[in-house]
Structures are given as C-alpha cells and as structure tokens.
Amino acid sequence: MGIALDFDQALDIWRGAVLGSVRADSPDLSQRQMAVILLVYMGNPPHTVRGLAAELRVSKPAITRALDRLEELELIKRLPDERDKRSILVGRTIAGSVYLREMADRITMAAAVTER
C-alpha cells in the first residue's frame, strides 16, 4: 500500500505533525529516539540493545543513550532476559503506546489538512 505524495505534501504532513506535537507539549525526541520507539512498538518482540543497534546500524552505546531518555520518559522499559542473563530486553509501556497513538493522530490530522 503506497501513498503518492509530492515533496511539498510530505513535508507539510511532517510539519503539521511536528507542530502539533510541540503545541501539545509532547516529549521532544531525537530522530534516533523516535526510530527506537517505533522499532520497539511496531516490530515483533523481543527487542534487545544489540538487535536495535544492528537494525539501525548504530553503536550499542548510541542505543543505550536513546533508551536512557525513553526510559526516563517512561516510553519504554528495560527487563532482564531470563534466557540470557547478559542481555537486556526492551519492552513497551502504556505511556509509550499513548505517545505513539497521539503522534499517529497528529500525522492523520496533518495529512487530512494537506489533502484539502
């Protein structure tokens, strides 16, 4: 399922969603933090630091810093991996689900305005 957007439409939807997020006083997330939360919530678990780093092609310390911020905001949680004591699993939270639902709503609203 592809949506055909031109350059201006794509940026206008992005702008509308970001402005809506700022106006709603949502947490400011970096692009890396947003990529991590999207992978955790939209990908199939389990998620590990190593797996997220590999998927994003960044270092494990970069993922750890992103997870530190996301955990501080209660958008994700870290859990021990019972199968591998050296590994940490990254899990979802209710606050993270709400955050992404609100962001999806902002994107939908921005896209509806752009269609007019």
C-alpha positions in Angstrom: 0.0 0.0 0.0 1.7 3.1 -1.2 0.6 6.7 -0.8 1.7 9.0 -3.6 2.9 12.3 -2.1 5.0 15.0 -3.7 7.8 16.8 -1.9 5.7 19.6 -0.5 2.9 17.3 0.6 5.3 15.0 2.5 7.0 17.9 4.3 3.7 19.6 5.0 2.4 16.5 6.8 5.6 16.2 8.7 5.5 19.9 9.6 1.9 19.6 10.8 2.6 16.6 12.9 5.7 18.1 14.5 4.0 21.4 15.2 1.1 19.5 16.7 3.5 17.7 18.9 5.2 20.8 20.1 1.9 22.6 20.7 0.7 19.6 22.8 3.9 19.8 24.9 4.8 16.2 24.0 8.3 14.9 24.9 11.0 16.1 22.5 12.5 13.0 20.9 15.5 12.9 18.7 15.3 11.1 15.4 17.2 8.2 16.8 14.9 8.0 19.9 11.9 8.1 17.6 13.3 5.4 15.4 14.0 3.2 18.5 10.5 3.6 19.9 8.9 2.9 16.5 11.0 -0.3 16.2 10.0 -1.4 19.7 6.3 -0.8 19.2 5.9 -1.8 15.6 8.4 -4.6 15.3 8.0 -8.1 16.7 9.5 -8.6 20.2 11.8 -9.5 21.8 13.9 -6.4 21.3 17.5 -6.2 22.6 20.1 -3.4 22.6 22.2 -5.4 20.2 19.2 -6.1 17.9 18.1 -2.4 17.9 21.7 -1.3 17.2 22.0 -3.7 14.3 18.7 -2.7 12.8 19.5 1.0 13.0 23.2 0.4 12.1 24.4 2.5 15.1 26.6 1.6 18.1 25.2 -0.1 21.2 26.2 2.9 23.3 24.1 5.1 21.0 21.1 2.8 21.5 21.8 2.8 25.3 21.7 6.6 25.3 18.4 6.7 23.4 16.9 4.0 25.7 18.1 6.0 28.8 16.0 9.0 27.6 13.0 6.9 26.5 13.0 5.1 29.9 13.3 8.4 31.7 10.1 9.4 29.9 8.5 6.0 30.7 8.0 5.3 27.0 9.9 2.0 27.2 11.1 -0.3 30.0 14.1 -2.5 30.3 13.7 -6.0 31.5 16.2 -8.8 32.3 16.3 -11.5 29.7 15.7 -14.7 31.6 17.2 -16.8 28.8 20.4 -14.8 28.5 21.5 -13.0 31.7 23.9 -10.9 29.8 21.2 -9.4 27.7 18.5 -6.8 28.4 15.1 -6.8 26.7 13.4 -3.6 25.7 9.6 -3.6 26.4 6.6 -1.4 25.8 4.7 0.7 28.3 1.3 2.2 28.4 2.7 5.7 28.3 4.7 4.7 25.1 1.5 3.3 23.5 -0.3 6.5 24.3 2.5 8.7 23.0 2.6 6.8 19.6 -1.3 6.8 19.3 -1.3 10.6 19.8 1.5 11.0 17.3 -0.4 8.9 14.8 -3.4 11.0 15.3 -1.4 14.2 14.7 0.0 12.7 11.4 -3.5 11.7 10.3 -4.8 15.2 11.1 -1.9 16.8 9.2 -2.5 14.6 6.2 -6.2 15.5 6.2 -5.3 19.2 6.2 -2.8 18.7 3.4 -5.4 16.9 1.2 -7.6 20.0 1.1 
